Amino acid sequence: MGSQLISIQYSDPFWIAIAFLCGLALRVVGLPPLVGFLAAGFLLNALGAQFGEFLHAMADLGITLLLFTLGLKLKLRSFARPEVWGVATLHMSAITLMVAALLMLLSYSSLPLISGMDIETALLIGFAMSFSSTVFAVKILDELGATSSRHGRVAIGVLVVQDIVAVVFIAASMGKIPDVWALGLITLIPLRFLIYKVLDRVGHGELLILFGITLALVGADVFELVGIKADVGALVFGMLLAEHSKANELSRALLGLKELFLVGFFLSVGMTTLPGWNEVLVALLFIVFLPLKVGMYFGLFNLFQLKAITSWRTSLNLANYSEFGLIVGAIAASAGWLTNEWLAVFAVVMSVSFILSAPLVNIRDSLYQQWRPWLKRFERIELHPGPASPGFAGVKVVVAGMGRMGTAAYTAMETDYPGQLLGVEIEREEATRQRDTGRAVVRGDVTNPDFWAPELLHGLEWVLLTLPTQKANMEAALRLKELGYTRSIAATTKFPDEEDALKAIGVDHTFNIYTEAGLGFANELQTFVGK
């Protein structure tokens, strides 16, 4: 800790303060704070600022925790689906070849950095442009509470396949072959039961958080020691715990720390290198190419027989360029394959794609509503069990989100609405468990416009939103309003400003889980004392 504190330069707190102000400003205008962090990095870069070892370590720890918590939500069977590995490999191959072909065509022009380019360099750049950002996509999915949704699972699966390809490339380009000791990593499979025993005993407080951080860092170091990228180790160690009953609790416990340290990542991206006009011009060329990259995702997901809404949402989750471009740039520049100017190009391309993608995700369902007839034309026969409307006649109350709050609400209303109550849960396993207890619960995503069929909306009197995040509750309420639902909506919240935001979009009743839980406890205590 002492050496880390020494590495904090006097200027680092000011850079973090500027990131906070920029993040706050962007939040006020309705954009995600991470866009503000990127903007702060570019601003500081333009002013000649440089980040020190502390911000670099902060960024690395943020990515490590991000991938560890991502692993906590992943199950190996999700990668066996053809729409995951098939789309990932076909898309990467096609984009690499298309970008390389475009660059070779432009190499005969006088365009800066591209003029006279050879085929090997063009393929290398095309390869870097074929990746989508794991950090950005997972951050957005976390905010939407959509990590466990169908489009979230498919997007994360594609990103993990891309990350595996990235690891292979980095190892090959650096001449770094995994050590023979890497074969010993297979022993982690039986050892996970020992880790389970420890997790069972750490409780629910600070030991749980410390256990998660320790495991993420140990996983990264173990993989690094045997010649495999450290980030893969954090991801794999998270996946080892994915089947444990406390995996979700551990993920939530690490959420605040992960968010804090990721500020360092987004800030450092903007401060990496200062682009000139030539670099900006070339970067804009790749930004213009981005819609084609997204369109290819959409076409391939439809080719693999996903529903149009799932293809659309998954494609927009991946509508960006990856931080891997910076890694490729650094490796290629150090090896003499690319000039240093390309590192600036990759930084601008990735950052601008983040800035464009963040607000696009917020309006994607509204765009789908407008373009639905046209997008549906690309839909092929659905073979996969996606989030379809249940079509239950006579349903008067829908409880969206069957966690602890949703289950309690469902139980409380069963007497008043016998046979007229429907629970909706995005997690397949949880929906199955709820049905096994005798509750009428379907698996679905209530933020999906296609979920709310007219026959389901027609007889509804109440919709209770108990989703895991405020943004998910907001999205679900907006979908209902867009579809013309005029009856009552209630939603759970944690903070007063969240209550105000929900009421501003037409939610009739909000339930602050902290305030109301305290009142409920007090009322029960009075009843007990009165006896």
C-alpha positions as CSV (number, residue, x, y, z in Angstrom):
1,M,0.0,0.0,0.0
2,G,2.9,2.4,0.8
3,S,4.5,2.1,-2.6
4,Q,1.1,2.6,-4.2
5,L,0.5,5.8,-2.2
6,I,4.0,7.0,-3.2
7,S,3.0,6.5,-6.8
8,I,0.1,9.0,-6.5
9,Q,1.3,12.2,-8.2
10,Y,0.2,15.5,-6.8
11,S,-1.8,16.1,-10.0
12,D,-3.8,12.8,-9.9
13,P,-6.5,14.0,-7.5
14,F,-7.1,17.0,-9.8
15,W,-7.5,14.8,-12.9
16,I,-10.0,12.6,-11.0
17,A,-11.9,15.8,-9.9
18,I,-12.1,17.0,-13.5
19,A,-13.4,13.5,-14.5
20,F,-16.1,13.9,-11.9
21,L,-17.1,17.3,-13.1
22,C,-17.3,16.2,-16.7
23,G,-19.2,13.0,-15.7
24,L,-21.7,15.1,-13.7
25,A,-22.1,17.5,-16.6
26,L,-22.9,14.7,-19.1
27,R,-25.3,13.1,-16.6
28,V,-27.2,16.3,-16.3
29,V,-27.8,16.4,-20.1
30,G,-28.9,12.7,-20.1
31,L,-25.7,11.0,-21.3
32,P,-23.8,8.2,-19.3
33,P,-21.1,9.6,-17.0
34,L,-18.5,7.4,-18.8
35,V,-18.8,9.6,-21.8
36,G,-17.8,12.5,-19.5
37,F,-14.8,10.6,-18.2
38,L,-13.6,10.1,-21.8
39,A,-14.2,13.8,-22.6
40,A,-12.1,14.7,-19.5
41,G,-9.3,12.5,-20.7
42,F,-9.2,14.3,-24.1
43,L,-9.4,17.7,-22.4
44,L,-6.5,16.9,-20.1
45,N,-4.6,15.5,-23.0
46,A,-5.1,18.7,-25.0
47,L,-3.8,20.6,-22.0
48,G,-0.7,18.5,-21.9
49,A,-1.5,16.5,-18.8
50,Q,-0.2,12.9,-18.3
51,F,-1.5,10.2,-16.0
52,G,0.9,8.6,-13.5
53,E,1.3,5.1,-12.1
54,F,-1.7,5.5,-9.8
55,L,-4.2,6.1,-12.5
56,H,-2.7,3.3,-14.6
57,A,-3.0,0.9,-11.6
58,M,-6.5,2.1,-11.0
59,A,-7.5,1.4,-14.7
60,D,-5.9,-2.1,-14.6
61,L,-7.8,-3.0,-11.3
62,G,-11.0,-1.7,-12.8
63,I,-10.7,-3.9,-15.8
64,T,-9.7,-6.9,-13.7
65,L,-12.8,-6.5,-11.4
66,L,-15.0,-5.9,-14.5
67,L,-14.0,-9.2,-16.1
68,F,-14.2,-11.0,-12.8
69,T,-17.7,-9.9,-12.2
70,L,-18.5,-10.7,-15.8
71,G,-17.3,-14.2,-15.2
72,L,-19.6,-14.5,-12.2
73,K,-22.5,-14.2,-14.6
74,L,-21.3,-16.5,-17.3
75,K,-21.9,-20.2,-17.7
76,L,-19.9,-22.4,-20.1
77,R,-22.9,-23.7,-21.9
78,S,-23.6,-20.2,-23.2
79,F,-20.6,-20.4,-25.5
80,A,-21.7,-23.6,-27.2
81,R,-24.5,-21.8,-29.0
82,P,-23.9,-21.2,-32.7
83,E,-25.2,-17.7,-32.6
84,V,-22.2,-16.9,-30.2
85,W,-19.2,-18.6,-31.8
86,G,-20.6,-18.6,-35.3
87,V,-21.4,-14.8,-35.4
88,A,-18.1,-14.0,-33.6
89,T,-15.9,-15.8,-36.0
90,L,-17.8,-14.9,-39.2
91,H,-18.0,-11.2,-38.2
92,M,-14.4,-10.9,-37.3
93,S,-13.3,-12.5,-40.5
94,A,-15.6,-10.4,-42.7
95,I,-14.7,-7.1,-41.0
96,T,-11.0,-7.8,-41.1
97,L,-11.1,-8.5,-44.9
98,M,-13.5,-5.6,-45.6
99,V,-11.4,-3.0,-43.7
100,A,-8.2,-4.4,-45.3
101,A,-9.8,-4.2,-48.8
102,L,-10.9,-0.6,-48.1
103,L,-7.4,0.4,-46.9
104,M,-5.7,-1.2,-49.9
105,L,-8.1,0.7,-52.2
106,L,-7.3,4.0,-50.4
107,S,-3.6,3.2,-50.4
108,Y,-3.4,4.4,-54.0
109,S,-4.6,7.9,-52.8
110,S,-2.7,10.6,-51.0
111,L,-4.6,10.1,-47.7
112,P,-2.3,10.5,-44.7
113,L,-1.1,7.3,-43.0
114,I,-2.8,5.1,-45.6
115,S,-1.0,6.1,-48.8
116,G,1.3,3.3,-49.9
117,M,0.1,0.8,-47.3
118,D,1.0,-2.9,-47.8
119,I,-1.5,-5.8,-47.4
120,E,0.0,-7.1,-44.1
121,T,-0.5,-3.7,-42.4
122,A,-4.0,-3.4,-43.8
123,L,-4.9,-6.8,-42.5
124,L,-3.5,-5.9,-39.1
125,I,-5.5,-2.7,-38.9
126,G,-8.6,-4.6,-40.1
127,F,-8.1,-7.2,-37.4
128,A,-8.0,-4.4,-34.7
129,M,-11.2,-2.8,-36.1
130,S,-13.1,-6.1,-36.0
131,F,-13.4,-6.2,-32.2
132,S,-16.1,-4.6,-30.0
133,S,-15.4,-3.3,-26.5
134,T,-16.0,-5.7,-23.6
135,V,-15.5,-2.9,-21.1
136,F,-18.1,-0.6,-22.7
137,A,-20.7,-3.3,-23.5
138,V,-20.6,-4.9,-20.0
139,K,-20.8,-1.5,-18.4
140,I,-23.9,-0.6,-20.4
141,L,-25.5,-4.0,-19.8
142,D,-24.9,-3.6,-16.0
143,E,-26.6,-0.2,-16.0
144,L,-29.6,-1.6,-17.9
145,G,-29.8,-4.7,-15.6
146,A,-29.6,-6.7,-18.8
147,T,-26.6,-8.9,-18.3
148,S,-28.9,-12.0,-17.9
149,S,-31.2,-11.1,-20.7
150,R,-31.0,-13.0,-24.0
151,H,-29.4,-10.1,-25.9
152,G,-27.0,-9.5,-23.0
153,R,-25.9,-13.2,-22.8
154,V,-25.4,-13.4,-26.6
155,A,-23.4,-10.1,-26.7
156,I,-21.2,-11.2,-23.8
157,G,-20.6,-14.6,-25.4
158,V,-19.5,-12.9,-28.6
159,L,-17.2,-10.6,-26.7
160,V,-15.6,-13.5,-24.8
161,V,-14.9,-15.3,-28.0
162,Q,-13.3,-12.2,-29.4
163,D,-11.3,-11.8,-26.2
164,I,-10.0,-15.4,-26.6
165,V,-8.9,-14.6,-30.1
166,A,-7.2,-11.4,-28.8
167,V,-5.3,-13.5,-26.3
168,V,-4.1,-15.9,-29.0
169,F,-3.0,-12.9,-31.2
170,I,-1.1,-11.2,-28.4
171,A,0.7,-14.4,-27.4
172,A,1.6,-15.1,-31.1
173,S,2.7,-11.5,-31.8
174,M,4.9,-11.3,-28.7
175,G,6.3,-14.7,-29.3
176,K,4.9,-15.6,-25.9
177,I,3.7,-19.2,-25.7
178,P,1.9,-20.3,-22.6
179,D,4.2,-22.2,-20.2
180,V,3.9,-25.9,-19.9
181,W,2.6,-25.2,-16.4
182,A,-0.5,-23.8,-18.0
183,L,-1.7,-27.4,-18.3
184,G,-2.0,-27.4,-14.5
185,L,-4.8,-24.8,-14.7
186,I,-7.2,-27.7,-15.4
187,T,-6.9,-28.5,-11.6
188,L,-8.9,-25.4,-11.0
189,I,-12.0,-27.3,-11.9
190,P,-12.0,-29.7,-8.9
191,L,-10.4,-26.9,-6.7
192,R,-13.5,-24.7,-7.2
193,F,-15.3,-26.8,-4.6
194,L,-12.7,-25.7,-2.0
195,I,-13.3,-22.1,-3.1
196,Y,-17.1,-22.7,-2.7
197,K,-16.5,-23.8,0.9
198,V,-14.6,-20.5,1.6
199,L,-17.3,-18.5,0.0
200,D,-19.9,-20.2,2.1
201,R,-18.1,-19.0,5.3
202,V,-17.2,-15.4,4.4
203,G,-20.6,-14.0,5.3
204,H,-22.1,-10.9,3.6
205,G,-20.0,-8.0,4.6
206,E,-16.4,-6.7,4.2
207,L,-15.0,-10.3,4.0
208,L,-17.1,-11.0,1.0
209,I,-15.8,-7.9,-0.8
210,L,-12.2,-8.7,0.2
211,F,-12.6,-12.3,-0.9
212,G,-13.8,-11.2,-4.4
213,I,-11.0,-8.7,-4.9
214,T,-8.4,-11.3,-3.7
215,L,-9.8,-14.0,-6.0
216,A,-9.8,-11.6,-9.0
217,L,-6.2,-10.5,-8.4
218,V,-5.0,-14.1,-7.7
219,G,-6.7,-15.4,-10.8
220,A,-5.0,-12.6,-12.9
221,D,-1.6,-13.3,-11.4
222,V,-1.8,-17.1,-11.8
223,F,-2.7,-16.9,-15.5
224,E,0.1,-14.3,-16.0
225,L,2.6,-16.6,-14.4
226,V,1.9,-19.4,-16.8
227,G,2.1,-17.1,-19.9
228,I,-1.6,-16.3,-20.4
229,K,-3.1,-12.8,-20.4
230,A,-4.0,-11.8,-16.8
231,D,-7.5,-10.5,-17.8
232,V,-8.4,-14.0,-18.9
233,G,-7.5,-15.3,-15.5
234,A,-9.8,-12.8,-13.8
235,L,-12.6,-13.9,-16.1
236,V,-12.0,-17.6,-15.6
237,F,-11.9,-17.3,-11.8
238,G,-15.2,-15.5,-11.9
239,M,-16.7,-18.2,-14.1
240,L,-15.6,-20.8,-11.5
241,L,-18.0,-19.3,-9.1
242,A,-20.8,-18.7,-11.6
243,E,-22.8,-21.7,-10.3
244,H,-22.6,-20.7,-6.7
245,S,-25.7,-19.4,-4.9
246,K,-23.8,-16.3,-3.7
247,A,-22.4,-15.3,-7.2
248,N,-24.9,-12.6,-7.7
249,E,-24.4,-11.2,-4.2
250,L,-20.7,-11.1,-4.7
251,S,-21.2,-9.3,-8.0
252,R,-23.4,-6.7,-6.4
253,A,-20.9,-6.3,-3.5
254,L,-18.1,-5.5,-5.9
255,L,-20.2,-3.1,-8.0
256,G,-19.2,0.1,-6.4
257,L,-15.5,-0.6,-6.4
258,K,-15.6,-1.8,-10.0
259,E,-17.4,1.5,-11.1
260,L,-14.9,3.6,-9.2
261,F,-11.8,2.0,-10.7
262,L,-13.2,2.0,-14.2
263,V,-13.1,5.8,-14.0
264,G,-9.3,5.4,-14.2
265,F,-9.7,3.3,-17.4
266,F,-11.9,5.7,-19.3
267,L,-9.9,8.7,-18.1
268,S,-6.6,7.1,-19.2
269,V,-7.9,6.2,-22.6
270,G,-8.4,9.9,-23.5
271,M,-5.0,10.8,-22.0
272,T,-3.1,8.1,-24.0
273,T,-2.0,10.1,-26.9
274,L,-2.8,13.5,-28.5
275,P,-4.1,13.1,-32.1
276,G,-3.3,15.5,-34.9
277,W,-5.6,16.4,-37.7
278,N,-4.3,13.6,-39.9
279,E,-5.1,11.0,-37.2
280,V,-8.6,12.5,-36.6
281,L,-9.3,12.4,-40.4
282,V,-8.3,8.7,-40.6
283,A,-10.3,8.0,-37.4
284,L,-13.4,9.5,-38.9
285,L,-13.1,7.1,-41.8
286,F,-13.5,4.2,-39.4
287,I,-16.4,5.9,-37.6
288,V,-18.2,6.2,-40.9
289,F,-17.6,2.5,-41.4
290,L,-19.2,1.7,-37.9
291,P,-22.8,1.5,-39.2
292,L,-21.7,-1.2,-41.6
293,K,-20.1,-3.1,-38.8
294,V,-23.3,-2.9,-36.8
295,G,-25.4,-3.9,-39.8
296,M,-23.3,-7.0,-40.3
297,Y,-23.9,-8.0,-36.7
298,F,-27.6,-7.6,-37.2
299,G,-27.6,-9.6,-40.4
300,L,-25.6,-12.5,-39.0
301,F,-27.7,-12.7,-35.8
302,N,-30.8,-13.0,-38.0
303,L,-29.0,-15.5,-40.2
304,F,-28.5,-17.6,-37.0
305,Q,-32.3,-17.3,-36.4
306,L,-32.6,-14.9,-33.6
307,K,-35.6,-12.7,-33.4
308,A,-35.3,-9.2,-34.9
309,I,-35.6,-7.5,-31.5
310,T,-32.8,-9.7,-30.1
311,S,-30.6,-9.2,-33.1
312,W,-31.2,-5.4,-33.0
313,R,-30.4,-5.0,-29.3
314,T,-27.4,-7.3,-29.4
315,S,-26.0,-5.5,-32.4
316,L,-26.3,-2.1,-30.6
317,N,-24.6,-3.6,-27.5
318,L,-21.6,-4.2,-29.8
319,A,-21.8,-0.9,-31.8
320,N,-18.3,0.3,-30.9
321,Y,-14.7,-0.3,-31.4
322,S,-12.6,-2.0,-28.8
323,E,-9.8,-1.0,-26.4
324,F,-8.0,-4.0,-28.1
325,G,-7.2,-1.5,-30.9
326,L,-4.9,0.3,-28.5
327,I,-3.3,-2.9,-27.5
328,V,-2.7,-3.9,-31.1
329,G,-1.3,-0.4,-31.7
330,A,1.1,-0.6,-28.8
331,I,2.3,-4.1,-29.8
332,A,2.6,-3.2,-33.5
333,A,4.3,0.1,-32.8
334,S,6.9,-1.5,-30.5
335,A,7.5,-4.2,-33.2
336,G,7.9,-1.6,-35.9
337,W,4.8,-2.8,-37.8
338,L,2.9,0.4,-37.4
339,T,3.9,4.0,-36.8
340,N,3.1,5.7,-33.5
341,E,0.5,7.8,-35.2
342,W,-1.8,4.8,-35.5
343,L,-2.0,4.5,-31.7
344,A,-3.6,7.9,-31.7
345,V,-6.0,6.8,-34.5
346,F,-7.1,3.8,-32.5
347,A,-7.6,6.0,-29.3
348,V,-9.8,8.5,-31.2
349,V,-11.8,5.7,-33.0
350,M,-12.5,3.9,-29.8
351,S,-13.4,7.0,-27.8
352,V,-15.7,8.5,-30.5
353,S,-17.4,5.2,-30.9
354,F,-18.1,5.1,-27.2
355,I,-19.5,8.7,-27.3
356,L,-21.8,7.8,-30.2
357,S,-22.9,4.4,-28.9
358,A,-23.9,5.5,-25.3
359,P,-26.9,7.6,-26.2
360,L,-27.8,5.3,-29.0
361,V,-28.4,2.5,-26.5
362,N,-30.8,4.7,-24.6
363,I,-33.1,5.1,-27.7
364,R,-32.7,1.7,-29.3
365,D,-36.1,0.4,-28.3
366,S,-37.8,3.6,-29.5
367,L,-36.0,3.2,-32.8
368,Y,-37.1,-0.4,-33.0
369,Q,-40.7,0.6,-32.4
370,Q,-40.5,3.0,-35.4
371,W,-38.6,0.6,-37.7
372,R,-40.2,-2.6,-36.5
373,P,-42.0,-3.5,-39.8
374,W,-38.8,-3.0,-41.8
375,L,-36.5,-4.8,-39.2
376,K,-39.0,-7.8,-39.0
377,R,-38.4,-8.5,-42.7
378,F,-34.9,-9.8,-41.9
379,E,-36.2,-12.1,-39.2
380,R,-35.9,-15.8,-40.0
381,I,-37.8,-18.7,-38.3
382,E,-37.2,-18.6,-34.6
383,L,-35.6,-21.8,-33.3
384,H,-34.4,-20.5,-30.0
385,P,-36.7,-20.0,-26.9
386,G,-36.5,-16.2,-26.8
387,P,-38.5,-13.8,-24.6
388,A,-41.9,-14.1,-26.1
389,S,-45.2,-12.9,-24.7
390,P,-47.0,-15.5,-22.5
391,G,-50.4,-14.7,-24.0
392,F,-52.2,-15.4,-20.7
393,A,-55.9,-14.4,-20.8
394,G,-57.4,-12.9,-17.7
395,V,-54.1,-11.6,-16.2
396,K,-54.8,-8.4,-14.2
397,V,-51.4,-7.9,-12.4
398,V,-47.9,-8.4,-13.7
399,V,-45.0,-8.5,-11.3
400,A,-41.8,-7.8,-13.3
401,G,-38.7,-9.1,-11.5
402,M,-39.1,-12.0,-9.2
403,G,-36.3,-11.3,-6.8
404,R,-37.0,-10.9,-3.1
405,M,-39.1,-7.8,-3.5
406,G,-41.0,-9.2,-6.5
407,T,-41.6,-12.5,-4.8
408,A,-42.9,-10.8,-1.7
409,A,-45.2,-8.6,-3.8
410,Y,-46.5,-11.6,-5.7
411,T,-47.2,-13.5,-2.4
412,A,-49.0,-10.5,-0.9
413,M,-51.3,-10.2,-3.9
414,E,-52.2,-13.8,-4.5
415,T,-55.2,-13.7,-2.3
416,D,-56.7,-10.6,-4.0
417,Y,-56.0,-11.8,-7.6
418,P,-56.3,-15.6,-7.6
419,G,-55.4,-16.9,-11.1
420,Q,-55.0,-13.4,-12.4
421,L,-51.4,-12.8,-11.3
422,L,-48.3,-13.2,-13.5
423,G,-44.7,-13.0,-12.6
424,V,-42.0,-12.2,-15.1
425,E,-38.3,-13.1,-14.5
426,I,-35.4,-12.6,-16.9
427,E,-33.2,-15.4,-15.3
428,R,-34.1,-18.8,-16.8
429,E,-33.1,-20.7,-13.6
430,E,-35.0,-18.4,-11.3
431,A,-38.1,-18.5,-13.5
432,T,-38.0,-22.3,-13.3
433,R,-37.5,-22.3,-9.6
434,Q,-40.5,-20.0,-9.1
435,R,-42.7,-22.2,-11.3
436,D,-41.6,-25.2,-9.2
437,T,-43.1,-23.5,-6.1
438,G,-46.5,-23.2,-7.9
439,R,-46.3,-19.6,-9.0
440,A,-47.4,-18.5,-12.5
441,V,-44.0,-17.1,-13.7
442,V,-42.7,-16.8,-17.2
443,R,-39.2,-16.0,-18.4
444,G,-39.1,-12.7,-20.2
445,D,-37.7,-9.2,-20.6
446,V,-40.3,-6.5,-19.8
447,T,-38.1,-3.8,-21.4
448,N,-38.5,-5.6,-24.7
449,P,-41.3,-4.0,-26.8
450,D,-42.2,-7.4,-28.3
451,F,-42.9,-8.9,-24.8
452,W,-46.1,-6.8,-24.3
453,A,-48.6,-8.4,-26.6
454,P,-52.0,-6.6,-27.0
455,E,-53.9,-9.4,-25.4
456,L,-51.7,-9.2,-22.3
457,L,-51.9,-5.4,-22.0
458,H,-55.7,-5.3,-22.6
459,G,-56.9,-6.6,-19.2
460,L,-54.0,-5.4,-17.0
461,E,-54.9,-3.3,-14.0
462,W,-51.4,-3.1,-12.4
463,V,-47.8,-3.5,-13.4
464,L,-45.4,-3.8,-10.5
465,L,-41.7,-3.1,-11.5
466,T,-39.2,-4.7,-9.1
467,L,-36.3,-4.9,-11.5
468,P,-32.7,-4.9,-10.2
469,T,-31.7,-1.4,-11.4
470,Q,-33.4,2.0,-11.6
471,K,-32.6,2.3,-15.3
472,A,-34.3,-1.1,-16.0
473,N,-37.4,0.1,-14.2
474,M,-37.4,3.3,-16.2
475,E,-37.0,1.4,-19.5
476,A,-39.9,-0.9,-18.7
477,A,-42.1,2.0,-17.7
478,L,-41.3,3.9,-20.9
479,R,-42.0,0.8,-23.1
480,L,-45.5,0.5,-21.4
481,K,-46.2,4.1,-22.1
482,E,-45.0,3.9,-25.7
483,L,-47.3,0.9,-26.2
484,G,-50.3,2.9,-25.0
485,Y,-50.8,1.4,-21.5
486,T,-52.8,3.8,-19.4
487,R,-53.5,1.8,-16.2
488,S,-51.5,1.8,-13.0
489,I,-47.7,1.3,-12.7
490,A,-45.8,0.9,-9.5
491,A,-42.0,0.6,-9.1
492,T,-39.4,0.0,-6.4
493,T,-36.7,2.6,-5.7
494,K,-33.8,3.2,-3.3
495,F,-33.4,6.9,-3.4
496,P,-35.8,10.0,-3.5
497,D,-34.4,11.3,-6.8
498,E,-35.2,7.9,-8.4
499,E,-38.8,8.3,-7.2
500,D,-39.0,11.7,-8.8
501,A,-37.6,10.4,-12.1
502,L,-40.1,7.5,-12.2
503,K,-43.0,9.8,-11.4
504,A,-41.9,12.2,-14.1
505,I,-42.4,9.5,-16.8
506,G,-45.8,8.5,-15.5
507,V,-45.3,5.9,-12.8
508,D,-48.2,6.1,-10.4
509,H,-46.7,4.8,-7.2
510,T,-43.1,4.3,-6.0
511,F,-42.0,2.2,-3.1
512,N,-38.7,3.2,-1.5
513,I,-37.4,-0.2,-0.3
514,Y,-35.4,1.3,2.5
515,T,-38.0,3.7,3.9
516,E,-40.9,1.3,3.5
517,A,-39.0,-1.6,5.0
518,G,-38.3,0.5,8.1
519,L,-42.0,1.5,8.4
520,G,-43.0,-2.1,8.0
521,F,-40.6,-3.2,10.7
522,A,-41.9,-0.5,13.1
523,N,-45.6,-1.4,12.4
524,E,-44.9,-5.0,13.1
525,L,-43.0,-4.1,16.3
526,Q,-45.9,-2.0,17.5
527,T,-48.3,-4.9,16.9
528,F,-46.0,-7.3,18.8
529,V,-45.6,-4.8,21.8
530,G,-49.4,-4.3,21.8
531,K,-49.9,-8.0,22.4
